[in-house]
Amino acid sequence: MYTNVNPPGGDTKMNTTLHRLKIARGHLDKVIDMVTKNAYCIDVVHQSIAVQSALKKIDELILENHLKTCVADSIKKGEANDAIKEVMEVLKKK
């Protein structure tokens, strides 16, 4: 199985993933700044929710890419059970 987010030919997916990660980092930096400046708690929570939402979308993007590439490749190689087990372990952690 592939072990990275960027399988062969996946430059666009990697760029999208990196872009979203940078957005999430920006939201997180904002949360840190707000806490440092003793901002209103509800405003901090709203910003924290934005971070969590961004990370969830990143997880979905990476998982979709994994299913379309790595899992599909594993199925072709007759390793479907291993691929399914791996995905299920990740989903159980959510």
C-alpha positions, 0 to 999 in steps of 0.5 A: 500500500502507498504510505503517503498522501501524494500517490503518483500523479497526485500533485493536485490532491497534494496541493489541495490538501496543503492549501487546506492545511494552511487554512486550518493552521491560520485558524489555529493561529487565530485561536492562539492569538485570541487566547493570548489576548484574553478574547471573549470565550465564545469568540474563541470557541467559534474559531476553534470550531472553524479549526475542527471543521477545516481538519475534518474536511482535510481528513475527508479529502485524504481518506477519499484519495486513499480509497481511490488510490491505495485501497483500489490498488490493494483490491487489485492485488488481492489485499482487500481485507488488509485495506478494509481493516486499515480504513476501519481502524481509522474510522473507529478513531473518529 
